[in-house]
Amino acid sequence: AVVANSELARKELGWTPQRDDLDLIVNDALAWERILTGKNSVRS
């Protein structure tokens, strides 16, 4: 799992993430893994 607090980057660099919704981030990560493995589903 990757968990990070982006507050320092926001304050120091004026940076904002492209995605800040955890459900969207997880769905995108799963979709990317499916593409990389060539599978249509990910089993837990």
C-alpha atoms as an extended CHARMM CRD file, in Angstrom:
* protein
*
        44  EXT
         1         1  ALA       CA              0.0000000000        0.0000000000        0.0000000000  PROA      1               0.0000000000
         2         2  VAL       CA              1.1090000000        3.5190000000       -0.6790000000  PROA      2               0.0000000000
         3         3  VAL       CA             -0.0780000000        6.2090000000        1.6960000000  PROA      3               0.0000000000
         4         4  ALA       CA              1.2470000000        9.7510000000        1.6840000000  PROA      4               0.0000000000
         5         5  ASN       CA              0.3920000000       13.1810000000        2.9690000000  PROA      5               0.0000000000
         6         6  SER       CA              0.7790000000       15.7620000000        0.2190000000  PROA      6               0.0000000000
         7         7  GLU       CA              0.3800000000       18.7720000000        2.5070000000  PROA      7               0.0000000000
         8         8  LEU       CA              4.0790000000       19.7570000000        2.4470000000  PROA      8               0.0000000000
         9         9  ALA       CA              4.1950000000       19.6510000000       -1.3590000000  PROA      9               0.0000000000
        10        10  ARG       CA              1.0160000000       21.7100000000       -1.4660000000  PROA      10              0.0000000000
        11        11  LYS       CA              2.4080000000       24.3490000000        0.8990000000  PROA      11              0.0000000000
        12        12  GLU       CA              5.9920000000       24.5420000000       -0.3670000000  PROA      12              0.0000000000
        13        13  LEU       CA              5.4620000000       24.0190000000       -4.0930000000  PROA      13              0.0000000000
        14        14  GLY       CA              1.8570000000       25.0260000000       -4.6440000000  PROA      14              0.0000000000
        15        15  TRP       CA              1.3330000000       21.5130000000       -5.9910000000  PROA      15              0.0000000000
        16        16  THR       CA             -2.0670000000       19.8630000000       -6.2200000000  PROA      16              0.0000000000
        17        17  PRO       CA             -2.6900000000       16.2200000000       -7.0680000000  PROA      17              0.0000000000
        18        18  GLN       CA             -4.5430000000       15.2970000000      -10.2410000000  PROA      18              0.0000000000
        19        19  ARG       CA             -6.6730000000       12.9220000000       -8.1950000000  PROA      19              0.0000000000
        20        20  ASP       CA             -7.5600000000       13.2620000000       -4.5380000000  PROA      20              0.0000000000
        21        21  ASP       CA            -10.4540000000       10.8040000000       -4.3370000000  PROA      21              0.0000000000
        22        22  LEU       CA             -9.2450000000        7.4950000000       -2.8570000000  PROA      22              0.0000000000
        23        23  ASP       CA            -11.8740000000        5.3820000000       -4.6620000000  PROA      23              0.0000000000
        24        24  LEU       CA            -10.8420000000        6.8650000000       -8.0090000000  PROA      24              0.0000000000
        25        25  ILE       CA             -7.1470000000        6.3470000000       -7.2380000000  PROA      25              0.0000000000
        26        26  VAL       CA             -7.7110000000        2.6840000000       -6.3220000000  PROA      26              0.0000000000
        27        27  ASN       CA             -9.8600000000        2.0630000000       -9.4030000000  PROA      27              0.0000000000
        28        28  ASP       CA             -7.2210000000        3.6370000000      -11.6460000000  PROA      28              0.0000000000
        29        29  ALA       CA             -4.4690000000        1.5640000000      -10.0190000000  PROA      29              0.0000000000
        30        30  LEU       CA             -6.4390000000       -1.6610000000      -10.5120000000  PROA      30              0.0000000000
        31        31  ALA       CA             -7.1800000000       -0.7760000000      -14.1300000000  PROA      31              0.0000000000
        32        32  TRP       CA             -3.4680000000       -0.1240000000      -14.7250000000  PROA      32              0.0000000000
        33        33  GLU       CA             -2.5230000000       -3.4690000000      -13.1580000000  PROA      33              0.0000000000
        34        34  ARG       CA             -5.0800000000       -5.2250000000      -15.3630000000  PROA      34              0.0000000000
        35        35  ILE       CA             -3.5130000000       -3.6380000000      -18.4360000000  PROA      35              0.0000000000
        36        36  LEU       CA             -0.0150000000       -4.6610000000      -17.3420000000  PROA      36              0.0000000000
        37        37  THR       CA             -0.9970000000       -8.2580000000      -16.6440000000  PROA      37              0.0000000000
        38        38  GLY       CA             -3.3550000000       -8.5780000000      -19.5940000000  PROA      38              0.0000000000
        39        39  LYS       CA             -6.1420000000       -9.8060000000      -17.3290000000  PROA      39              0.0000000000
        40        40  ASN       CA             -9.7260000000       -8.6310000000      -17.1670000000  PROA      40              0.0000000000
        41        41  SER       CA            -10.1250000000       -9.1540000000      -13.4260000000  PROA      41              0.0000000000
        42        42  VAL       CA             -8.0560000000       -8.9150000000      -10.2870000000  PROA      42              0.0000000000
        43        43  ARG       CA             -8.6230000000      -11.5610000000       -7.6280000000  PROA      43              0.0000000000
        44        44  SER       CA             -8.2410000000      -10.7310000000       -3.9570000000  PROA      44              0.0000000000
